[in-house]
Structures are given as C-alpha cells and as structure tokens.
Amino acid sequence: MNKLYIGNVSEQTSALDLETIFEQWKIPFSAPFLVKSGYAFVDCPDEKIAMKAIDTLSGKVELHGKLLEVEHSVPKRQRSCKLQIRNIPPHMQWEVLDGLLAQYGTVESCEQVNTDTETAVVNVRYATKDQARQAVEKLNGFMMENYALKVSYIPDETAVTDPSAVNRRGAAPRGPPRQGSPSLGARPKLQSDVPLRMLVPTQFVGAIIGKEGATIRNITKQTHSKIDIHRKENAGAAEKPITVHSTPEGCSSACRNIMEIMQKEALDTKITEEVPLKILAHNNFVGRLIGKEGRNLKKIEQDTGTKITISPLQDLTLYNPERTITVKGSIEACARAEEELMKKIRESYENDVAAMNLQSNLIPGLNLNALGLFPVGASGGMSPSVVQGPSTAAQAAYPSFGQQQPESETVFLFIPALAVGAIIGKQGQHIKQLSRFAGASIKIAPADGMDAKQRMVIISGPPEAQFKAQGRIFGKLKEENFFGPKEEVKLEAHIKVPSFAAGRVIGKGGKTVNELQNLTSAEVVVPRDQTPDENDQVVVKITGHFYASQMAQRKIQEILSQVRRQQQPKASPTGPPMGRRK
C-alpha cells in the first residue's frame, strides 16, 4: 500500500513539478513519478509515508490551479471489498463508527491503523463489492463533526489470489482476530469510555498547563491521556472545565496529578481554603449514582472518607445538562472517590449503550452521538456545537431519556394511510409485538375521512419507549417501500404542550425554536393562532427523519420539564436533588 495515485493533475504538470511538491512537504519517494494525461503514479518507501502524503496533500495542495487528489493506487481487479477511511474525528466512538458503516452492508472487519495524524484511520472490509462501492460513494466527504471523511479503496488481495474465498452469500471469511494486529491489542478504542470532566479554579489553569505547556504535556504522556482545557469557555468565570479522554486508569491518574498541582499552587500562593475535587456528570446518570435514599453516595463517602455534595437540579439549563459533584477530603481520599464515582457513571453509560445497541437493527447506522442522545463529553467529541452557550464543551450528547425521566409522554405520529395495514400486521400481531417491545401504548386513530392520505398513530410511554416505538415505525415504512430506496423517511409528529409553555418553546423572537431547528435538523413549528383544547394545550409540529425528530422531541420535553420545575415550590432539602448532607 505504498504506491500512490495522484489525480486532478493539469495537462502542463511535469514529473519535476510533482517532485518539487513532495520535496517541499518533506515526503520521500522511492521511484520516479510516472505522469499520464490528467493523473500520475509514484512509489513511497513505505505505507506510513504513503499515508502521510495522502493526509498532507490530498485536497489541500494546488498545482497549476488544480487541487491534487492523492490516494492509494489500487488496480481495478483489486478494487473489491477493502476500504480505508481517514480523517475520522479523534474521539468518535466505535459504536458510532460501526453503526455508520453498517448502513451500507455487512462489515467483515474494521481495524484501526496506527498513524501520526490527529484524526483516526481505519481499514474496513465489507462482505461484497457492491456494499464497498456504495460505502465509497456515500461516505467520501461525509461530514462528522467538522471533519470530512476520506474514503478510498485499498488492495484486496483475496479478489485476485482466491476468488473462491467469497461464499455464495457474498460474505468473505473473517481474517485473523484483531488481537493479532501488531501494536493494536484488543478492539482498539477511538474513544469508548465516558471522559472524566473536572471543574478547576481559573487561577490554577496556568499552573496545570505549565510553561509553554510543559506540565500538561507531561501529564498527557505519563497517563496516556488526551486532556482538553476549555480556557475560552465562560469568559471571566471562576472555574474552567477540563476533559480527560483515556482509559479509566488513565483518567484517574491524570485527575490525581491535577489535584496535586492545584494543592501545590494553593500552598505557594497562600490560599488557605480547601481546594475540593469537582467532577461534572450528566444529570441522567446522577440518580443512579446517588442510589435509592442516597445509599450509593453514602457508601462511597464511607469507603473513601470524603464528603460529597451534588449541585441541585435547579442549576440545569437546556444546553447545560451537567451536575457538579463536589468531593472534599485529602488528595488520596478524593482520588479513591473519583474512581468509585466514575465507575458508577461508566456503568450507567454502558447499560444505556447496551440498551440502545439492541435497537441497532431498528435502522442501520445508529448514530446517537452526532445527534446529541449519548455522551462523549467535551470538545473534540461528537456533541453538537450549534448553540454557543455557557457550557459549549458540556453540550454533551447524553441520553435525554432513561431512568431520570420516567414520566409518560404522548406523541402523535402521522404515517401514510396506505401503511396502516403494515403497522397493524395480520390480526394485529405486529402492533401488539411492537407495543410489548417498546413498552408503550400504540393506537391508530380512526381516519378523518374516506380520502385521508395520513393516519395518526398515538404513542404513549416514557422517552425510551417513544424512541423504540417510533424507530420501529420509521424502519417498517422503509422496509415496506412506502418511501423510495434513496428517499429518507420523514414523518410529522405532534406534541401537545400547555398553552402557557408555547412561548418558551418559541423563545423571544423565535430564538429557541430556531436553535432547535439548527441543532436537530428537524422542522419545528408552533402554529400561530391555535385555539387551546379542553386541557388548555396547543400543538407543536415536528417534521424530520427519525433521529432529527427524536432530538427535537427530547429538547422540547426538556423545556417543558424546566417550565414544570419553575412552577413548583422550591424542592425540600430532603428531596433527591441533594445539597450538602450531614
């Protein structure tokens, strides 16, 4: 894989021109350039240098007014099932990548390639040539976060050496297990764990970074972590968030190092008050962390000899879903508490991921991270960054459903009238199974008239049930060809909101509803001049594909939860949003 194809070459380009470009960018080559009409070939000394040439030059360097295209040179007979995907966001999770790739067919193998680039690179093998071709067409240039994926063929030796290796179903036998891949170990992680999020006093940030970044570089190297200090966030704020991406052990080691630096700086600057450890955690995990009647938290306090408090629910906002866990005690005690707290948070996250992965057959390509339904933590992650608020780094894509919001919701989903039979199934079997699977009540309202083109499906259940039920309905409509092969399934959903809360959904001058539309890619409309129904409710209309619709529904429900909380009297100190406990 050290032979390169150089495309988009202008007619006046000579071998000397290309040599000059490669020398200018310090990219060695091991043979003369072979220049043809509109393209060229060259050999690099090894695969790593070939990769560097692709990442450095392709689509970035211009020659005679044309941007060069550089990729692996693969003979047509070897353009079969193997692809290389480059420029993957550095903290993208394997679940997300697997889901994205699964949209185009059966993935036989997917292995990370060791490179010096900031972004990740994987080699993928599909079961059939057609699946690989479709993946190249659809994924090349596909935007993930702010990164455009680069996809190209790599030589598929089995396509030449053993054409019989593909069985009748088109599934090639699996290669050696990932453990056999040099320097990769077991299933490599682009970023599979929940990152550790800390809040540190702003006056200590300089000491944590160190002169010319030396201190933070040392911590990063020693703990095998990637550490983001969000200095530009919350200008003038007393505290700044830090995100540590690593294994649980790496996160704990980095946390201990940061605490030691803060304590030393506090002594040097004669700060007398105690510097506590502050951990940020998404609200959806906090209930499970606290445990029934606070038992989990009390046990961690007793086992570690620390005092732990959690910021109240009232501090949450629509775009800042994190609670602050404050731990007081010695560095040793705080470090032990961090391990236990993050262990509980990661368990909750993994349970949620497992529950959602059960839905991966719902619609291929379960890309929850990119849409704000699952956590990856902070900057560099997959969180949406449309809304610039006080917690941009914390706009984590955490689940907006789960154990923290068990209240039942009712959503009115509109499907083509012709699809009713497919949703109900023979003798009502399909709708009964769907109802049991989702844990939701699902009813189809009578038709508005003989010529009605749409029918209303009434779905009642908690958020997770809504996700499952609606996802299956979207998927069924696609399977049954109610939408064309290249047509996205887009449906209209209605949510009823109290008339007094409609203004909050719209926002001042339509600001909130515009942010919702930008963030979710769904169309969100609160029709004007609605007459409230008998329950003093009005309708919010949401139109979009499944994930866009889900994201919009969740955000609207969060706004309604905020409105309800603000209407209630202040929570008593004994309630779940624990303040300082004695």
N, C-alpha and C positions, 0 to 999 in steps of 0.2 A: 504493500500500500504506500510505496514511496514514489510512485510515478504520478505526475500531476497533469491534468488537462487545464489549459488556460483558454477561456472563451471570451467573446466580445472583443477580439483583437482587431484593430483597424488595419486597413489594407497596407498602409505605409510602415507598419511596425516591422522592425528587423530583429534578428536574434540578439544583436548588440543592445538594442533598446531594452529588451527583457532582461538581459544580463545586468544592465545598469540598475534597473528597478530592484532586482534581487540583491545586488551588492549594496545598494542604498539602504535597504531594510535588513541587511546583515543576515540574509537567508542563503546558506550554501547550496550549491547544486553540483551534481556529480557527473553530468554529461552535457554536451552542447544542447541548446534549445532547437527543437525541430519546429519551424514555423510553417504553417499551412495557410490557406486562404480563410482568414477570419478566426483562426484558433491556432494553438501551439501546444507542444508537449515538452516536459522536462523531467529528468530524474533527480530526486533528492537523495542525500546519503542515507537517510533512514526515515521511518514513519513519523517520528516525533517532529523532524524538521519539515516534513510534508504538511503535517497538521499546523505547524506554526505559519507556513506560507499561506495556507487556506484562511486561517484566522486573521492574519495581518493584512493580506492583500485583497481577498475576495469582496467585491462590492465597496471597497474603501479607497483603492488606488487607481488613479486615472492615467491613461496613456494615450496620447494623441486624441484627447477629447472623449475617450470611452472608458467607462469603469470596467476594470478587469473582473472576470468571473473565474475563480480558481477552485477546483475540486479534484478529488481522486480520479485518475484516469482508469476507467473500467471498460474493458471490451464489451460489446453488445451481448456476446454469448454469456458473459458473467454478470450481466445486469439482471439478477434474478430476484432473490428474496432478502438480501442483506443490505441494510442501510446504515448510514452514520448520521446521527442527529447532534448538531453542535449549537452552541450559544443558548444552552438551557439555563434558566435562572439558577443562581448558585444554591438557593435554599428551597428549591422546588422539592416536593416530597415524592417518594416512589409511588405512593398510592395515586397521586395525581397524574404522574407520567404514565403509569400502567393504564389508567383509565383513558387517558388521551390516545394512547397507541391502540387500545382495544377498539376504538371507533372504526378502525379500518381493517380489522381481521384478527386472526389468532396469532399472538406473539409467541414464537417458539423460545426466544431467549432475548435478554436485554441486559447488557453488561456495561458498566461504566469504564471509560478509558482514562488512564492517568495522563493529564496534560498540565502544562504550566499556565493555562488560561484561567481567568477569574470565573468564567462560566463552565458548566459541566458538559461533558460529551459522552454519548452512549452509542454502542453498536447494537443494532436491533435485527433480529431475524424474524420475518413473517412466514406463515405456513405456505403461502402461494405467491407467485409472481404478481398476480393481479392485485392482491392486497398490498404488496410492497409498492407497486406503481401508484395505487390510489393514495397511499400514505405520503409518497414523494410529492404528488400534485397538491394535496390538501395542506400538508404541514410545512412545506418550504415557504418561509416568510410569515408563518403563523405567529401572531404576537402573544407572548406570555409575559405578563407584567410589561416592562418596557423593552423586552428582548425579542427580536425576530428570530425564530428558529431557522436553522440552516440544515437542509436535508439533502443528502446525495447518496448514490449507490456506492457500495464498496464491493470488491471482488467476492463473488460467491463461488468458491471452489467446487462445491458439490454440483453446481449447474453444469460443470464441464467434466469433472472426474468421475462422477457417478450419477448419471441421470436417473437411474432406477432407485436412488435413495429416497425419492419422494413417493409416498404411498398413494393409493387410489384416492384418498380424500384430500390429498394435497398437503398433508402435514409431514414435514421433514422430521426425521428422528432427532431428538434433542442432543445437543453437543455435550461436552463434559460439564459437570456441575460447576457452579460459579466458584466454589471453594478452590477449584483447580486454577483459577485465573491468577497469574502472578501479581502479587502486591495488593490484590483487591480483598482477599479474605472472603468471608461470607457475603451475603447480599449487601452490596455497598449502599451507603446511605448518602443521598444528596442532602437531605435534612429530614430525618424521620421522627426525631423526638421534639417534644414541646421545648422551645428555648427557655432559658431562665431569664426572667425580666426583673431587673432591680431598679430601685429609685435611689439615687445618691445625692447628697447635698451639693449644690452647684460649686461651692468653694473648694470641693475636693476633686473636681473633674481634672483640673490641671495636673495634680499630683498623680492621678490614675493614668493619665496619658504620658506624663514624663517629658523630659527634654527631648524635643524633636521626635516624640512618640516612642522613645526607647522603652519606657516602662510597660506600656500596653503591648508592645511587640514581644517583650519577654514573657508576659503572662500568656499571650496567644500561643507562643512557641512551646512553653512549658506544659500548658494544659491542652494543647491540640484543639484550640477553640477558634471560632471567629467571633470577635467582640465588636459590637456597634455601639458607640457612644453618641446619643442623639443630642448633640450640643445645640443645634439650631432650633430644637423644639422648645416651645413655651419660653419665648424670649423674656428674660427678666424673672423667670420662675426660680423659686428657692431650691428646686430639685430637678434633676435630669434623669431620664430613663437610660438604662444600659441593657442591651440584649446580648446574651451569650448563647451561641449556637455550638453545641458539641454533644458528646455522649453525656449521660447523667453524671459520670465520674468527672469528666472534663468541666462541666458546668459547676459542680461543687468545688472543685479545685480552684477555678477562676474566682468563684464567689469568696472563698477564704482569702485568696490573695488580695482582692479588692478591699475586703474588710480590714485586713492588716495594714494596707496603705492608708485607709481612712483613719484608723486608730493612731498610727504614727503621725499623720498630718495634724490630727486634733491635738496631740501632745505637743508637737512642735509649735503650733500656733496658739497654745494655751487655751484651747476650747475645753471648758470644764464639763459641759453636759455630755451625757452618754450619746454615742452615735449608734442608733439601732440599725438592724438589717431590715430593709423594706423590700418585699417581693410583690410584684404585680401579678395578679391572676385573673383570668376571665371569670365573670360572675357565674357563668354556667357551671363552673367546677367548684365554686365556693361552698354550696350546700353540701355536697358530698365530702368536701374537706372538713367542714365543721362537724358533720355527722349528727345523728339523732340526739337531741338535747345537748349538743356540743361535745359528745363523748370523744370523737376522733381528735379534736383540737386539745381537749383536756389531757388526753393520753400523751400527745406529742409534747405538751408543756411539761408533764410529769417526767417523761422519759428523758427529756433533754435539759431540764432545769431552766426553762426560759419562760418569759411572759409574752403571750401572743394576742394581739388585737387585730380586728379586721374592720376596715372602713365601712360606714353604713351604706345601705342600698341607695339612700337619697343622693349620694355623691355621683351616681352613674348618670351618663348622658347618652343620647342616641349614638354618638360616634366615639364614645369612650366607655367601653363595656368592662373595664378592668377595676377590680377592687385592690386596695393596698393592704397587704398583710405585714404588720409591724412586729418584729421579733426583738425582744430585749434580753440581754444576758451576755456572758463572756463570748469571745470570738469562737472558742471551742464549742460552747453550747449552741450558739447561733448557727454554726456550720452543721452541727448534727440536726438541728431543727430544719434547716434548708433542705437537707437530704430527705427527711421524712415528709415535709410539706410537698416538695416537688415529686416525690414518689407517688403520693396520693393524687396529685394533679395529673401526672402522666398516666396513671391507671385509669382515671376518669376519661381522659382523652382517648386512650387506646380502646376502652369499652365503647365509646361513641364511634370511633373509626370502624371497629368491628361491626357495630350495628349498621353503619352506613354502607360498609362493603357488602353486606348481604343484599343491598339494593343495586349492586353494580350491574346486575343483569337486567335492571329496570330499563335503563337507557345507557348504551355503551358510552364510556368516557365520562365517568362520574367526577367532574372537575369542581369539587366543592371549594377548594382553596381559592381559586381565582375569583370565586363569586361571593366570598365572604360568609361561608357557612361553617368553616373549620379553621382551627388555629394553626398559625405558623409563626405568630409573633410579629416581629417588627420589620423594620426597613430591610429591604433585600428579600423579604418573604413574598408571599403571593397575595398580600392584602390589597384591597382596592385603595387607590390613593387619590380619588377624585376630590373628596371633601377635605379641605385643609382646615383642620380644627386644632384644638389644644392637644390632641393626642394622635397625631398622624401616625407615629410609629406604633401606636397601640390600636390602630384600626384593624385589629386582628380579625382574621376570618374565622372567628369562633362560631360554634353552632348556636343559633338563636333559638334552638329548641332543646328539649332534653328535660332533665329532672327538675330544673329550676322553674319551668313554666308549664305546669301540668293542666292549666285551665283549658277547657274545651273551647274550640273555635268553630264557627260555621262559615264555610266558603261556598259560594255558588259558582260552579264551573260550567261553561257553555260549550257543548260539543255539537258536531253536525247531527242533525236529526236522523240521517241515514245510519249513524254509528251506534244508535241506541241498542240495537239487537246484539251487536258485537260486545258491548259493555255488559249487557244483562246476561248473555250466554244462554245456552239451551236450558230451559226450565229454571232460569235464574241462577244457574250454578256459578257462572263467572263472577257475578256481582256479590254473591254470598262469599265465595272464596276471597275475593278482594277485600270485602269488609272484615273478614276474620284476619287476613294477613296484615292489614293496615291498623286494625284496632279502631276502626271508625264506623260511624253510621253513614251509609251511602244510599241515597234515594234519588230516583229520577222523577222530576216534576212532570205533570201532565202537559201535553203540547198546548201552546197558546191558541192554535187554530189548525185547520187542515193543511195549510200551506207553510207551516212554520219550518224554517230551514235549520233552526237550532233548538236544542233541548237543554234544560237546566238540570245539572246534577248537584244535589245538595249534600255536601260532605261535612259531617260534624265529628270533631275529635280533637285531641291535643295536637300541638305542632308537628310532632314526629309522625303521627297518624296522617296528618294532612300531606306531609312530604311523600309518604309511601303511597297513599291512595291516588293523589294527583299524578305522581310519577308513573304509576302503572297505567293510568288512563291515557296520559300522553303517549306512553310506549305502545299501548294497544292500538291507538289510532294510526301510529306509524306502521306497525306490523300488518294491520289490516288494509293498508294502502288507501286510507282516507286522505293522505297527503302524498304528493309525488315523491319519487326517490331522492330528488335533490331539493325538495321543499322542506323547510323547517316546520315542525308542528308548533303553531302559535294559537293559543286559546285565550278567551276572555274570562276573567274571574272577577267576581264581585265580593266585596267585604262590606258589611254594614257597620257603620260607626255612629256613636251618639252625635246628634246634630251639633252639640256644643264643641265636639272634638274635631269637627271637619276643618275648622280654621287652623288647627295645629298641624293637620296633615298637609294643608296647602302651604302654610307658612306666610310670613309677611311678604306681600308682593309675589306670591307663588314660589318663594325661595326654597322651601322644604320639598315641595313636590318636584321642582326642577332638579334638586340634588338627588332625590330618589331616582328620577329617571336617568340621570347621568351615571349614578352609582350602579344601577341594576340592569340597565339597557331595556327595561320594560316601559311601556307607556302607562302612565298613571294619571287618571282623570277623576276629579271630583266634579260631576256635572253641576252647573250653576242652577239656581232657582228650583232646587228639588224641594218637594213638599215632604217633610219628615213623615214616616209611617206611624202606626199606632203606638210604637215603642219609642218614638222620637228619634228614629235613626235615619240616616241617609246612606246612599251607596257610594263606595269608591270603586272605580273600574280599573282593572289591571289587565293589560294585554301584552303577551310576550311568550317566548319559548319557556320550557319548564323551569330552568334554573333562574332565569330573569324574573319570572312570576313568583317563584318561591322566595327569592331575595326581597322582592318588593313587599310581599305579604308579611315576611318576618319584620321588616323595618317598620311597616305600618302598625303591626301588633306591638312593637316596642314603644312607638309613640303613644299608643292607647294605654299601655301599661304605665308609662310616665304620667299621663293625664290622671289615671286612676289613683296612682300613688300620691300625687299632689292634692287630690281631693280628700284623701283620707287624713285623719288626725295623725300627728307625729307618732311613729312607732315607739312602743314602750321599751325601756332598756332590756326587758327580759325577752323581747322578740328575737327572731333569727338574725336580723342584721346586727351582729354583736358589736358593741362598742367595747370599751375597756371592761374586762370582767375581773371580779375579785376572787 
